[in-house]
């Protein structure tokens, strides 16, 4: 059933001003942002057509496209990811069958890697992550039986994703979103030593937002201070071992066991940080069995569907990871929390549902309307 409190506020939310004033992440300047036109008056936007302020709000310029039954590799890979994200395992297997046709080593590796990342980016079960990473040496080899990837995919889809309250994920996504924004405003020297101290302090204070924001702030270190994902994982592992936090230890070790494939990914580390700071994960140690028979059945149905293929759905192509024009399920924090709010409102996640203005969250940003004084939301 739709969330009643959101229904009551619907009329007011729909009248929200199309322009907002957002405080700059550096200095005391204020910028005018048009939510409708997707523009900002800052210099970064004027020069390049993009800026950090729009990114913070989850506003992106998408790339229009015409859906086809034989999309590009990137679009099909995006369809796989989005299908896992909203727990449509039959649709995920449909796109795995299509991706199986790209037999070049690099394409196969990217497909297997996205399933591996999906176990942490779109799941909260540590045994599922451990099982997927344990299979990765096999599944990432070109020519591996497709049933192996299907089994990993189905295993991920059998447990609730971050948008479902049963996973504890809405808190994880909210704290990540707010923490990222708070760190954008934070004044610090962008040195590795300082960042480590701040993360340790946030963990000690059980401040989930600042802990998560600190892990994501590794990307903003001075060039001479840059730390790679392995160093980040080793530092979080040290914190977890000091606190004897078994779940966080296991998450860090999952990352480190495939440090090369996960060198540009921090999903496992962010979950470790969240739990170190007090995050509660009801499905952390749950895993469901996957039978060979159900994998064969999904494969059979997907192969049969390809006799009369359907165009790649628009909701699968966000315009950032591939050509597309529907960013709702892009996997970026503003969109991710919007999905959580959509589930709270509708009691389900269905791309056919209308995406309402109140699904956009401004918390953690310093904004004001035309007649308001500035203040952190």
C-alpha positions in Angstrom: 0.0 0.0 0.0 1.3 3.6 -0.7 2.8 5.4 2.3 0.1 7.7 3.7 2.4 10.3 5.0 3.9 10.8 1.6 0.4 10.9 0.0 -0.5 13.8 2.4 2.5 15.8 1.4 2.2 15.0 -2.3 0.4 18.2 -3.3 2.9 20.4 -1.5 5.9 18.5 -2.9 4.6 18.8 -6.4 4.5 22.6 -6.0 8.2 22.6 -5.0 10.1 25.5 -6.6 11.8 24.5 -9.8 14.9 26.5 -8.7 16.9 26.1 -5.5 19.9 27.9 -4.0 22.7 25.6 -3.0 25.7 26.6 -1.0 29.0 26.0 -2.7 31.1 23.1 -1.4 34.1 25.6 -1.2 33.7 29.0 0.3 30.5 30.9 1.0 29.1 31.4 -2.4 25.6 30.3 -3.3 24.5 28.9 -6.7 21.2 28.9 -8.4 20.1 25.5 -9.7 17.2 24.8 -12.1 15.8 21.4 -11.3 13.8 21.4 -14.5 16.5 22.6 -16.9 19.3 20.7 -15.1 21.5 23.8 -15.0 23.7 25.5 -12.5 25.2 29.0 -12.6 28.6 27.9 -11.3 31.8 28.2 -13.4 32.3 24.5 -13.6 28.9 24.0 -15.3 29.4 27.0 -17.6 32.7 25.6 -18.9 31.9 21.9 -19.1 28.1 21.5 -18.9 28.5 19.4 -15.7 29.3 20.2 -12.1 29.6 18.8 -8.6 26.5 20.6 -7.4 24.2 18.9 -10.0 25.9 15.5 -9.2 25.2 16.0 -5.5 21.5 16.4 -6.3 21.5 13.4 -8.6 20.8 15.5 -11.7 22.5 14.2 -14.9 22.1 14.9 -18.6 21.1 11.5 -20.1 21.7 10.3 -23.6 18.5 9.6 -25.6 18.4 6.3 -27.5 16.1 4.0 -29.4 15.6 0.7 -27.6 16.4 -2.3 -29.8 16.1 -6.1 -29.4 19.9 -6.3 -30.0 21.4 -3.5 -27.8 25.1 -2.7 -27.4 27.2 -4.7 -24.9 27.1 -1.8 -22.5 23.3 -1.5 -22.7 22.9 -5.3 -22.2 25.3 -5.2 -19.2 23.3 -2.3 -17.8 20.1 -4.4 -18.3 21.7 -7.3 -16.3 22.7 -5.0 -13.5 19.3 -3.2 -13.3 17.4 -6.5 -13.4 19.5 -7.8 -10.4 18.9 -4.5 -8.7 15.1 -4.7 -8.7 15.2 -8.5 -8.2 13.9 -9.7 -11.6 16.0 -12.9 -11.9 14.2 -14.1 -15.1 15.0 -10.8 -16.8 18.6 -11.0 -15.5 19.1 -14.4 -17.0 17.5 -13.2 -20.3 20.3 -10.7 -20.6 23.0 -13.1 -19.4 22.0 -15.3 -22.4 22.5 -12.3 -24.7 25.8 -11.3 -23.1 27.0 -14.9 -23.5 27.1 -14.1 -27.2 30.0 -11.6 -26.6 32.7 -14.2 -26.3 35.7 -12.0 -26.3 37.7 -12.4 -23.1 37.3 -8.7 -22.0 33.5 -8.8 -22.4 33.1 -12.1 -20.5 35.3 -10.8 -17.7 33.3 -7.6 -17.5 30.1 -9.6 -17.2 31.4 -11.8 -14.5 32.9 -8.8 -12.7 29.6 -7.0 -12.7 27.9 -10.1 -11.1 30.7 -10.1 -8.5 30.2 -6.4 -7.8 26.5 -6.9 -7.7 26.8 -9.3 -4.8 27.9 -6.3 -2.7 26.4 -3.3 -4.5 23.0 -5.0 -4.7 23.0 -7.3 -1.7 23.8 -7.4 2.0 24.5 -11.1 2.6 28.1 -11.7 3.4 27.9 -15.5 2.6 26.5 -14.6 -0.8 29.4 -12.2 -1.4 31.9 -14.9 -0.2 30.3 -17.5 -2.4 30.4 -15.2 -5.5 34.0 -14.1 -4.9 35.0 -17.7 -4.3 33.5 -18.6 -7.7 35.0 -15.6 -9.5 38.2 -17.3 -10.6 36.1 -19.8 -12.5 33.2 -17.6 -13.7 35.6 -14.9 -15.0 37.2 -17.3 -17.5 35.9 -17.1 -21.0 34.1 -20.3 -22.0 32.9 -21.0 -18.5 29.4 -22.7 -18.5 26.8 -19.9 -18.3 25.0 -21.9 -15.6 27.7 -20.8 -13.1 26.9 -17.1 -13.6 23.2 -17.9 -13.5 23.6 -19.6 -10.1 25.5 -16.6 -8.7 22.9 -14.2 -10.1 19.9 -16.2 -8.7 21.7 -16.5 -5.3 22.0 -12.7 -5.1 18.3 -12.2 -6.1 17.0 -14.6 -3.5 17.6 -12.1 -0.7 16.2 -8.5 -0.3 18.2 -5.7 -1.7 19.1 -2.4 0.0 15.7 -0.8 -1.0 13.8 -3.3 1.2 13.6 -2.6 4.9 14.2 -6.3 5.8 17.8 -5.8 4.6 18.6 -2.8 6.8 19.6 -1.2 3.5 17.6 2.0 3.6 19.6 3.2 6.6 22.8 2.2 4.8 21.9 4.2 1.7 20.6 7.2 3.7 23.7 7.4 5.8 25.9 7.1 2.7 24.1 9.9 1.0 24.2 12.3 3.9 27.7 11.3 4.8 29.0 12.0 1.3 27.3 15.4 1.3 28.6 16.3 4.7 32.2 15.5 3.6 31.8 17.7 0.5 31.2 20.6 2.8 33.9 19.6 5.3 37.0 21.7 5.6 40.1 19.5 5.9 43.6 19.2 4.5 42.9 16.3 2.1 45.8 14.3 3.5 45.7 10.5 4.1 46.7 10.7 7.7 43.9 13.2 8.5 41.4 11.1 6.7 42.3 7.9 8.6 42.1 9.8 11.9 38.7 11.2 10.9 37.4 7.7 10.0 38.7 6.1 13.2 37.1 9.0 15.2 33.8 8.6 13.4 33.8 4.8 14.1 34.6 5.4 17.7 31.6 7.9 18.0 29.4 5.4 16.0 28.7 8.2 13.5 27.6 6.2 10.5 27.3 9.1 8.1 30.7 10.5 8.7 32.3 7.1 8.6 30.8 6.3 5.2 31.6 9.8 3.9 35.2 9.3 5.0 35.5 6.1 3.1 34.2 7.8 0.0 36.5 10.8 0.6 39.5 8.8 -0.4 38.8 9.9 -3.9 39.4 13.6 -2.9 42.9 13.1 -1.3 45.7 15.3 -2.6 47.4 13.7 -5.6 50.5 12.9 -3.6 48.4 11.3 -0.9 46.3 9.1 -3.0 45.6 5.6 -1.6 44.3 2.7 -3.7 41.4 0.5 -2.8 43.8 -2.2 -1.4 45.2 0.3 1.1 41.7 1.4 2.0 40.7 -2.2 2.6 43.8 -2.9 4.7 43.1 0.1 6.9 39.5 -0.8 7.4 40.5 -4.4 8.1 42.9 -3.1 10.8 40.0 -1.1 12.4 37.7 -4.1 12.2 40.3 -6.4 13.8 41.0 -3.9 16.6 37.3 -4.0 17.4 36.9 -7.7 16.8 34.1 -7.1 14.4 33.8 -10.4 12.5 31.3 -9.2 9.8 33.4 -6.2 8.9 36.6 -8.3 8.9 34.9 -10.7 6.4 33.8 -7.9 4.2 37.3 -6.5 4.0 38.7 -9.9 3.2 36.1 -10.4 0.4 37.5 -7.3 -1.2 41.1 -8.2 -0.7 40.6 -11.7 -2.1 39.9 -10.1 -5.5 41.8 -6.8 -5.0 42.6 -6.5 -8.7 39.1 -7.0 -10.1 37.7 -4.7 -7.3 40.4 -2.0 -7.5 37.9 0.6 -8.6 35.0 -0.5 -6.4 34.3 0.3 -2.7 30.9 -1.4 -2.1 32.2 -4.1 0.2 34.3 -1.5 2.1 31.4 0.9 2.6 29.3 -1.9 4.0 32.2 -2.8 6.4 32.5 0.8 7.5 28.7 1.1 8.0 28.7 -1.9 10.3 31.8 -0.8 12.1 29.9 2.4 12.9 26.9 0.6 14.2 24.9 -0.3 11.1 22.5 -3.2 11.5 22.2 -5.8 8.8 19.5 -8.4 9.4 20.5 -10.5 6.4 24.3 -10.3 7.0 24.6 -14.0 7.5 21.7 -15.4 5.4 22.0 -17.3 2.2 19.5 -19.3 0.2 20.3 -22.5 -1.7 20.3 -22.5 -5.5 19.5 -25.8 -7.3 20.8 -26.8 -10.7 17.2 -27.5 -11.8 16.0 -23.9 -11.2 19.0 -22.6 -13.1 18.3 -24.9 -16.0 14.7 -23.8 -16.0 15.6 -20.1 -16.0 18.1 -20.8 -18.8 15.4 -22.7 -20.8 12.8 -19.9 -20.4 15.3 -17.2 -21.4 16.5 -19.1 -24.4 12.9 -19.6 -25.4 12.2 -15.9 -25.0 15.0 -15.1 -27.4 13.0 -16.8 -30.1 10.7 -13.7 -29.9 13.0 -11.1 -28.3 11.9 -7.8 -26.7 13.7 -4.5 -26.9 15.9 -3.6 -24.0 13.6 -1.8 -21.4 14.2 2.0 -21.0 14.5 1.5 -17.2 17.6 -0.5 -17.8 19.5 2.2 -19.6 20.4 5.2 -17.4 22.4 7.4 -19.8 25.5 7.3 -17.6 26.7 3.7 -17.8 25.3 3.3 -21.3 23.2 5.3 -23.8 19.8 5.7 -22.2 17.4 8.2 -20.7 16.0 6.7 -17.4 18.4 7.3 -14.5 16.1 6.0 -11.7 18.0 2.8 -11.2 21.5 4.1 -12.0 23.0 3.0 -8.7 24.2 6.5 -7.7 23.3 7.5 -4.1 20.6 10.1 -4.8 18.9 7.6 -7.1 19.4 4.8 -4.7 17.7 6.6 -1.9 14.9 7.6 -4.2 14.3 3.9 -4.9 14.1 3.3 -1.1 11.5 6.1 -0.8 9.6 4.6 -3.8 9.4 1.3 -2.1 8.2 3.0 1.1 5.5 4.7 -0.9 4.3 1.9 -3.2 5.3 -1.2 -1.2 7.1 -2.5 -4.3 9.7 -1.5 -6.9 8.1 -1.5 -10.3 9.5 0.7 -13.2 5.9 1.3 -14.3 5.2 3.3 -11.1 5.3 7.1 -11.3 8.5 8.6 -9.9 7.3 11.4 -7.6 9.1 14.7 -6.7 9.3 13.8 -3.0 11.5 10.9 -3.8 14.4 13.4 -4.2 16.2 13.9 -0.9 18.0 17.2 -0.1 19.2 16.0 3.4 22.8 16.9 4.1 22.9 19.8 1.6 22.8 23.4 2.5 20.0 24.9 0.5 17.4 27.6 0.5 14.4 28.6 -1.5 13.8 32.0 -3.0 12.4 33.3 0.3 14.4 31.2 2.7 17.6 31.7 4.6 20.2 29.1 4.2 20.4 26.1 6.4 21.5 22.5 6.4 18.8 20.0 5.5 
